[in-house]
Amino acid sequence: MKSSAQVVVIGGGVVGASVLYHLTELGWTDVVLVERKELTAGSTWHAAGGMHTLNGDPNVAKLQQYTVGLYREIEQRSGQNCGIHMNGGLTLAGDRERMDWLRMAQARGRYLGMDMEIISPAEAKAMFPLLEEQYFIGALFDAAEGHVDPTGVTRAYAGCARQAGAEIYQHTWVSDLRQRPDGTWDVITDAGEIHAEHIVNAGGLWAREVGRMIGLELPVLAMEHMYLITEDMAEVAEYNAATGHELPMGMDFDGELYIRQEGGGMLLGTYEQACVPWSPRETPWTFDQQLLAPDLDRIAPSLEIAFKHYPALASAGIKNVINGPFTFAPDGNPLVGPVPGVRNCWAACAVMAGLSQGGGVGLTLARWMVDGDPGEDIWAMDVARFGSWANLAYTNAKVRENYSRRFRITFPNEELPAGRPLHTTPVYDRLTAHNAVWGASFGLEHPLWFQRPGAEPREDVTFRRSNAFPVVAEECTMVRERVGLTECSNFAKYRVTGAGSAEWLQRLFTNRLPRVGRINLTAALDPDGHIVGEFSVARVGTDDFFLFGSQIAEAHHSRWFGGHLADGVRFDVLGLSLVGLSLAGPGARDVLQSVTDASLATEHYPFMTFRRIDVGMIPAYVGRMTYTGDLGYEIWVAPEYQRALFDLLWRAGQPSGIGLFGFRALMSLRMEKMFGTWAREYRPIYTPVQARMNRSLKLDHDFIGRAAVEAELARGPARTLGYFDITPDPAEPADVVGDEPIWHDGAVVGWVTSGAYAHYSRRSLAFGYVPSELAVPGAMFEVEIIGQRRPARLLPEPVLDPAGQRMRA
Ligand SMILES: Cc1cc2nc3c(=O)[nH]c(=O)nc-3n(C[C@H](O)[C@H](O)[C@H](O)COP(=O)(O)OP(=O)(O)OC[C@H]3O[C@@H](n4cnc5c(N)ncnc54)[C@H](O)[C@@H]3O)c2cc1C
């Protein structure tokens, strides 16, 4: 065994093997993989081997597409048979909502070049004669689906990696991990120690235990999962003889099951409602290529549906029942990337669909390690999307919810209940008393909208407009015509202090820093000029700043700032030690002025001022800006003051007709002001030039990524963020939710990033990226919304107050 290596990958399942392979592909060959038993000994060996490209998140779908496309190559190069069966797959819809979901998935796949076809039940029956047509209203056919041999795939990755110089040590258990002061690692195994620059946690079923070796509690939990294999069936043999090929795969949402041919019989797996976590606290190290006791009663409801939908199964004998554990993160997506706060430690775990996703996970992690950038948009998989609040109990609640909803639709306006409420601010009860409908993000409850008094605070889930629509319209009108109050604690808040802070931030930010007492907007870039973050920067002293950013990116951004920290600079995550309320609308100044001695007149407190003032008896930092684009203030206080602040503003606002508004109204208001948002318009795959962040980009100072920005400005961006006015279907209006394809001249040329109905302006609006040569004001496009291509006109400026007079008034 080597005593030192550049990388030690811990775990020889399909994911660890893929990471090892991809590292060697990118030229890192001093890499080793350590496996406690044999390759695949965790969850990989008993996987059903199914692979799909279809995924609700197009970026994840892209990585699945990459994975599925990789198998022939590694099979050929390694000489290891991967058992590839590209039979195609049918996703079957039993109701209108599911059909809508399929249409949206098909549309999202278009700009990834995924060629999927919507077919009728009769066509589905012709492809898969075992099904009973009457239970379905349509299906999506994807030719790029099939199944592989999980062991063959793992060995093929390993074989290719070995050819390139990687070494694999089986029957070697990593029992401890110790970091040296220089950030390198001593990997302690039962066969000796390896000194490594980097470690990768690909521990699969034991990823949590490997994390605990360095004091981490990774949000990952294993669930039991069952599939059964039937005896050979005459119907299958007939089909194979008649067509010369195997049956396609089937995904049946009503039965919460998947089905495919296995040998001469069928394999049927279920995601049962009565799901059971496995080893919820600690995974035993003694577990080795074992299975769990089957429990057919638990999956009986799915089997009943299966026997109705595929009657031939009812009379087929069961040859084998497999019950095995595999892992999930709270949202079902993998945990990939640099572990926040731990140098040279990488995660590649919680991969619940290793045969669909393993290749993409390996590729992006290897790029991240070698190039410093994953090279793809893997926001949905970033290990930093959870904070420390995602502990064992939270993970348990969320993973069980996620497992039982594996085949359920999560609507764009749906808020899932498990693990909530967790973080609440002091005004939570006040807002609940005002009939708030709550959502949660990054563990924190935030008000979405306020139901009318007496009505149930509940939103109907839908792809179209919900019962919130008319109420949110009233909230928008209130803000634009009177004054609205909302909570704005759901920002990430950071404080940067210490000698050299200004110099440090200036080097990170594309905008020049504001003067003391002012606030401005800025972006942070990577060296290639991609957007790493988007922040409001408030300066309260020469070397004293507050930064406000996207809350969901709090851990992600903290990791980035932490990785760039300069000596003498202190970077603090404020979390809920600073909470906020926001007043917006033409009456906002009168309301706030009535409770403070500080003059709020524009000549004393102009737009983009940020100062420490007293509001009543409450010490506050008050920024004159809001995301509504109206006259407004964000008022930041310590949590112990927030209730008093709420009561004070609420009372003071009564003469002005103050009311509450929530996040849905905010999203509507920001759309009509053409304000982009993090994770949608601004993501690490876009640049500030493409995103038209002109106001935040000043080339009068040096900053990370500046050379790339200048080069892009010189040659012109290949794509540009457009702002579209859409004409919805008058019969059944629906607005964009994000990721819809944008058509031009009969071809898909771009995609929507986000949008909303702008109630006050009465327009359905969207943002989306299109080729720059097409981004001409007035140009006509079409946006595909739930299977319909709706006209979309590219607008040159915000539909409301393009000169920005309201916020400066
Ligand atoms: C019944 C069932 C059916 C499934 N069907 C499918 C399917 O059809 N399609 C699909 O894509 N996925 C399927 N899966 C999921 C799939 O099995 C997983 O996504 C995949 O196996 C995850 O691989 P991994 O490498 O992350 O983890 P694992 O396979 O668990 O590998 C982790 C490895 O790390 C090793 N290890 C851990 N700690 C240490 C240590 N300290 N020292 C040394 N070695 C260590 C373990 O021994 C193990 O071999 C199924 C799972 C089950 C249970």
The ligand as a Gaussian input file, in Angstrom:
#p B3LYP/6-31G(d) Opt

LIG

0 1
 C      -32.952000      -2.400000      -3.534000
 C      -32.244000      -1.271000      -4.225000
 C      -32.481000      -1.011000      -5.561000
 C      -31.826000       0.035000      -6.184000
 N      -32.062000       0.264000      -7.511000
 C      -31.407000       1.255000      -8.145000
 C      -31.608000       1.480000      -9.518000
 O      -32.377000       0.790000     -10.172000
 N      -30.909000       2.489000     -10.109000
 C      -30.060000       3.276000      -9.417000
 O      -29.466000       4.185000     -10.004000
 N      -29.862000       3.091000      -8.098000
 C      -30.507000       2.091000      -7.448000
 N      -30.302000       1.895000      -6.119000
 C      -29.441000       2.851000      -5.399000
 C      -27.971000       2.535000      -5.568000
 O      -27.731000       1.289000      -5.018000
 C      -27.125000       3.611000      -4.892000
 O      -27.427000       4.861000      -5.457000
 C      -25.643000       3.366000      -5.056000
 O      -25.310000       2.070000      -4.689000
 C      -24.828000       4.336000      -4.223000
 O      -23.475000       4.014000      -4.360000
 P      -22.352000       4.554000      -3.388000
 O      -21.063000       4.277000      -4.035000
 O      -22.646000       5.953000      -3.036000
 O      -22.547000       3.765000      -2.035000
 P      -22.212000       2.261000      -1.594000
 O      -22.555000       1.309000      -2.671000
 O      -22.857000       2.059000      -0.293000
 O      -20.659000       2.247000      -1.480000
 C      -19.960000       2.770000      -0.397000
 C      -18.753000       1.914000      -0.182000
 O      -17.909000       2.546000       0.753000
 C      -17.297000       1.562000       1.546000
 N      -16.885000       2.212000       2.795000
 C      -17.664000       2.942000       3.629000
 N      -16.937000       3.379000       4.681000
 C      -15.682000       2.927000       4.508000
 C      -14.497000       3.043000       5.267000
 N      -14.485000       3.698000       6.424000
 N      -13.391000       2.458000       4.788000
 C      -13.403000       1.808000       3.629000
 N      -14.514000       1.645000       2.868000
 C      -15.636000       2.200000       3.303000
 C      -18.394000       0.538000       1.734000
 O      -17.906000      -0.736000       2.080000
 C      -19.081000       0.552000       0.376000
 O      -18.612000      -0.437000      -0.492000
 C      -30.922000       0.856000      -5.471000
 C      -30.703000       0.565000      -4.123000
 C      -31.351000      -0.484000      -3.512000
 C      -31.107000      -0.730000      -2.080000

